Amino acid sequence: MSSQPHAVLPWTVRRTRLPLLSLRCLDCRSESATTGEGRFRVNANGKLLDVWLLVRCVSCDRTSKLTVHERTPVRSIDPARLDGYHANDPDLVAATLLDPLLARRNRFVLDWRDAWRLDTPPARPDVTWPVQVEVTFADPVPVRPDRLIAEHLGLTRSEVSLRVKSDVSLRRPTTTGFTFLVLGKAAERG
């Protein structure tokens, strides 16, 4: 970006809970499931191991399994990770659920509605414009930058396209950090 801003503000996108899964239930045909408190099921068959992440339908409570490992040699799984599967480690549940390979292999997408928030510093009345904002992601929440900026700064999306400059596409969802420059004062929402 060409002009030097007077202020740099940090924004952080982070999850508030695990997202729901868009996954059709075989019993009630609902299309939403949850990991609940997060549980793995581990099954040994000789020297081979199957690991599943258990999910529940939000409508009828039917339990389904998402394949994490299938017929995998026990020695090929890191012992600490295997202990995490047995202990239903919450961090491992989150990391497993957020793994895009798991979603692709088990044919589901994550539903992030109401599962994240934007952390911003308190509004400062002494901020000199233009303002540069650095957006970081604590979790891989897919957001459209134009919607995020419009909502937080109280702008319409057409105003965003006129008053915001960025090296990334503002209309394409992203899960990685980006920087943008706001030209002229906007009414911040808190």
Secondary structure, 3 states (H helix, E strand, C coil): CCCCCCEEEEEEEEECCCCEEECCCCCCCCCCEEEEEEEEEEEEECCEEEEEEEEEECCCCCEEEEEEEEEEEHHHCCHHHHHHHHHCCHHHHHHHHCCHHHHHHHCCEEECCCCEEEECCCCCCCCCCCEEEEEEECCCCCECHHHHHHHHHCCCHHHHHHHEEECCCCCCCECCCEEEEECCCCCCCC
